[in-house]
Amino acid sequence: MKANDIIYADYSASTPPHPEVIRTMTEVMERIYANPSSIHELGGQADQLVLRARSVVAQALHVQPQEVIFTSGATESNNMAIFGVVREAMRLAAAGNPVHAIVSAVEHPSVYACYEQLKLEGVEVSIAPVDNNGRVDLKQLEQLIKPHTVILSVMHVNNETGAVQPLREIGQLVARYPKLVFHVDGVQGLGKLPVELADWNAHLYSLSGHKIHGPKGMGILVKRGNLKLTPLIHGGVQEFGLRAGTSNVPGILAMSKAVRMAVEAQAKDEEKLLLLNERMLKHIHEIPELVLNSPICPLGAPHILNASFPGMKAEVAVHAMEEQGVILSTQSACSSKLHKPSRVLLAQTHNERVAASGLRISMDASMTIEQIDRIGSALKETVERLKPLVQRER
């Protein structure tokens, strides 16, 4: 099948870099090769570009430049945030005093796995449950908070279902506990929905370049105010002493451009995505065998729809769709090769058959209604073709 005949609907896993991002990265790689930490003029030129990029990101996110930390991706940003807060708390805690942390049941593996590791290190960890829309239950969340709770991680938009978390309400709850740090994984939200860090009372906010038509290998952690973190990487004093290592000047400039473009296009792209979402929902509802797992907008984001074909292994359906020229996915790309039921869907539906058969259709504003219709037709044909297999399994 020719590349032009393929419909890519896995934008939550990765996006193609914008031509302007590629151009920026290429030009900087060609012209600016000095180390920005060097004291000579060429190093100073590189350093000035990094400072300018930091200001661009800060302006786009309505934060201060010194609150923007460039990383290698959202996985590093999330690790830096979680381990940074908890290990700083452990360092300051009196001997024998416990440290407690809370994570939502539906976080991305780059967040959830950090809390699994913290449990091995003796940290007390609580899992915040979600309702049948995949949104954190506020009453149950409040019951989990303890005097020694130091961090809470709740994402903006779920990467599998598109569920939008009630961050404003969670932030209001967090504000009642002055020692509690609120960490938001914002990877799937930026460019699709408004970002309001001050309104959310978010202290830490993570981003990934390649989810917003930026470069792979680049991310951002926004660290608000004077919050103290214990560094993960030790060495030089780059990134305010929090992230040692020679600055990736081309990546930083490309990342800042991607963030600015995503924020500027957000309102227009959201409008287009809502139309695509509505059209895709129509196709899903016309297939009785499918179970919709995504909440309807505005409880769900416009660019992600997840539906299960109970009884069918998700990877079988993904490959059947690929044969028809449609690229979609099961759970997060980080977990899709595990061939296990989705932890996110299990937490939401408590149904293993549903959790093992979820298909994620993630869209981009560059897509057309015609492409959505082709996805719908391919989905209907795939379900019809695989239905006998499901019936034999019962």
N, C-alpha and C positions, 0 to 999 in steps of 0.2 A: 504494500500500500504506500502511495506517495505521501510525503510529509504534508503536502497541502490538503490532503484528504483527511488528515487526522484532526480531531477536535480535542483539544487539551482542556480538561475540566478538573485539574488538580492544582489550582493556583494557591491553595492553602499549604501545599507541600513546598512549592517554589514557584517563583515568577521569572519570566525572562527579563534581563536588565533593560531599562529604558535606553534608547540610543544616546540620549544626552548624558546618561550616567556612564555609558561605555566611552563616549568621547572625552568626558572629563577625566576618567581614570587613565585612559591612554595618553592624553596630553601631559598629565602630571607625571606619569611614569617616564615619559620621554624627556621632560625638562627638569623635574625636581627630584634629584636623586641623593642629595646630601642628607645627613642625619639631622633632624630638627633639634636634637639636643646639643649639637656642636656649636661652639661659640663664634665660628667664622661667619662671614657674610652669607655664604650659600646655606649654611645651617640656619641662619636667621631668617632667610627667605622661606625655607621650608616650615619653620616654626610659625611664621606669620600666617601661612596658609592654614595650618592646623588651628590657630586661634580664630581665624575667620570662619572656618567650618564649624567650630564649636559655637560661635555666636549665631550662625545660621540655624543650627539645630535648636539652640536655646530660644531664639525668637519664635520658631515654628511651634515649640511646645510650651511657650510662655513660662520659661524657667530662666535661671541665671546661668551664664556660660560655665561658671565653676561647678555647676551641678551636673554637667554633662561629661560622662566618662565613656571613652571609646573602647570597645572590646572586640573580640574575634567573632562574636555572634551572641544570640540570645541565651544559648546554653551557658556560656561563660558569664553573661550578665546575671542570669538567675542564680548560678552557683556563687558568684561574688556577693550578691545580695543576701542570700540565705545563710551561707556559711559565715559571711562577714558580720552579720548581725549576731548570730548565735554564738560564734566564738568570741566576739567582743564581750557579750553578756557573760559567757562562762569565765572569761579572764577576770571580769570585775566582780563576779559573784563570790561571796564568802565560801570557804571550803565546806563542801557537803551540801550547799544550797542547790536545790533543783532548778533547772531551766526548762521552760515549757514552750512549745511551738504548735501552731495550728496551720493545716493545709487543707484546701478543699479536696473533695474526693475525685474531682474531675480535672485536675491540673495536668498540664503537658508533662511527659516523662522528664524533661530537663528540670522541672520543679519537684515533681513527686519523688523522684529518685534521690534528691538531696535530703528529703525528710526521712526516707528509708535509711540512708547512710547515717543521719544524725541519731536515729534510734539505736544503731549499732554502737554509737559513741556515747550512749548513756543519756541522751536528751529525751525528755518526755514529749511525745508527739500525739496530737489529737487530729482526727480526720473529720472535717466539717461535711455533713451529708447534704445532698441536694434533693430537690423535689422532682416531680415527674416531668418538669420542663428542663431539668438539668441545671437549675439555679440554686445557689446556696440558700438553705433555710435559715433565715435571720434569727428566729427564736432559738433554734438548736445551736446556732453559732454562738450566741451570747452566753448560753449555758456552759460552753466549753472554755470561756476565758477565765483565767485564774490570776491571782496576784503576781505570779512569776512567769506569766506568758510574755514572751519578748517579741514574737513575730507572727504575722498572719499573712499567708499567701493565697490570693484569689485572683484569677486571670480576668481580663476584660471580656474577651470573646473566646468561647470554647472552640478549639481547633477541629474537633470532630463533628459537633452538632450545631455550632453557631450560637449556642445559648449565650445571651448577654447577661453578665452578672450585675446584681444591683449594687454597683460600687458606691454610689452616693449614699445609700442607706448604710452600707458597711462602713464607709468612712465616718458617718455620724456616730456609729457605734464605737469605732476605734477612738474617736476624739474624747470619749469618756474615760479612756485608759491612757494616761500620758506616757507611760513607759512602753506601750505597745506600738510596734513598727508595722506599717501596712505596705506590703509588697504586691505590686500588680504586674503580671506578665501581659504586656500590651501588644504582643506580636501580631495577633489576628485582628486587632481593632484599628490600628493606625491606617488612615486612608479610606476606611470604610465607614467609621462612626466618629463623632467628635471626641476629642481627648481633653479631659478637664481635670488635670491632676490636683489643682488646688481645691476644686469642688469635691473631689473624691477623698481629700485628705490623705493622698497617697504619698508615702515617703520614698519609695523605690519603684522604678518603672523600667521594664526591659523591652528592648526592640531588636529586631533582626533585619539586616539589609535585604536579604534575598526574598523576603516576603512582601516587599514594597517596590519591586522592580529595581532594587539596588544590587550591590555586589555580594556574592557569597564570601564568607569569612570576615564579615563586619557586623558589629552589633553596637548597642548603646545601653548603658545603665544610667538612668537619671537618679541621682542621690540628692534629695531635697535638704536644704538647710545645713545644719552642723552635725548631722548624723554621723556617728563614728562606725567604721567598718574595719575588721581585721583583714588585711590583704590575703588573697589566695596566692599571688605570684610575687616573689621577692627578687629584688635586684636594684635597678635604678629607681629614679623618683618620677618617672613618667606618670601621666594621668593622676596628678596630685598625690603621688606616692601610693596609689591603690592598685596600679597595674603596671608592673615593671616590664620593660621590653621596648625596643626601638619602635617608634610610632610608624604605623602603616599610612604614610601620607597620601598615596593615591586612593587607598581604600577609604580613608577618612573623608577626603574631598568628595568622592563618589557617594558615600553614605549620606553626607550632609545634603547633597543635591537630591537624592532619593527621598529623604525625609521632607524637605521643603516642597518638592513636587507632589508628594502624597497628601500633604496637608492642604496645599492650594487646590488640589483637584477633588478633595473629599466630598464636598456637597454635591457637585455634578456627578461624580462617580456613584455616590450613594443612590441618587435618583435613578440612574441607569440600572444599577444592580437590583433595585426594588422591582423594576419591570421584568428583569430576567428571572428574579426569584418567583414572582407571581406566575409567570409562564411555566416555569419548571414545576412549581407546586401543582398546577393544573394537570400536567402529565403524570405526576406521581399519584394524584388522587384518582386518576382514570385506570390505575392498575390495582385491582382489589387485593392482590397477594402482598402488596407492599405495606409496611408499617412505618409511618412517618415518625422519626425520632427528634426532629428539629422543632423548636417552638416557632410559632408564627411571629413575624415582625410586629411590634418592636421588641418582643421578648427574645427574638432571635435576630442575628445579624443577617443582612441581605445577601451575602455572598456564599453562605454555606448551607447546604441542605443534606440531611442524612436520612436514609430510609433503609429498612431491613427487609430481607426476603427470608423469613424464619424457616429454618430447616436446611437452607443452602449455605455452604461455606462461602464467606465473603470473597475469598481470593479466586474461587471458581467463577463467580459472577464478574469479577474485575477482568479476568482474562477473556471471558466471553464477550464483554463489552469492547475490549481491546481489539478482538477479531473484527468488530464492526467499525473500528476506527475511532473509538471514544476512549479517552484516557481519564480514568477517575481512580479513586483509592478506597481503602477500607478505613483504618484508623489513622493515627498520625504516622507520617513517614518513618519516624524513629521507632515505631512499634509494629509496623505492618508486616515485617518478616518473622514475627514471633509465632504466627498462626495460633493465637489464643483469642478467646472472646475479648472484646474491648472492655477495659476496666472502666472507662467513662460510661459506656452504655449499660454496663452492669450496675453501676452506682445509680444510674437514672431510672432504669426499667426493672431491675431485679429479675431479669428474664435472660437466661443463658442463650436460648435459641435466638432471641432478638440481638443480643450482644455479639454473637458469633457471626452474624450475617449482615452487619451494617455496611452500607455503601455511602461514601461521601462524594457529593458533587460540589466542588468549590469553583466559583465563577469569578470572572474579571470583567471590568467595565468595557473592555475592548471586544467582548463577545457580542454576537448578534442573536436576535430572536430566532433566525433560521437555524443557527447552531444549537440553540436550546431545543428546538423542535426535533432536530436530528438525534440529540441525546435522548429525548423522550421516546422516539420511535425505536431506537436501539435498545432502550431499557425494556420497553414492552415486548420486543422480540426475544430478548434474553430471558425474561421471566417465562414466556411461553415455552421456549426451548428447554429451559432447565426444570420446569414444573414437574415433568414425569420423574426426574431424579429425586426431587423432594418427596413426592408421593410414595416412591419405592422405599425411601428411608424410614417412613413412618411405621 
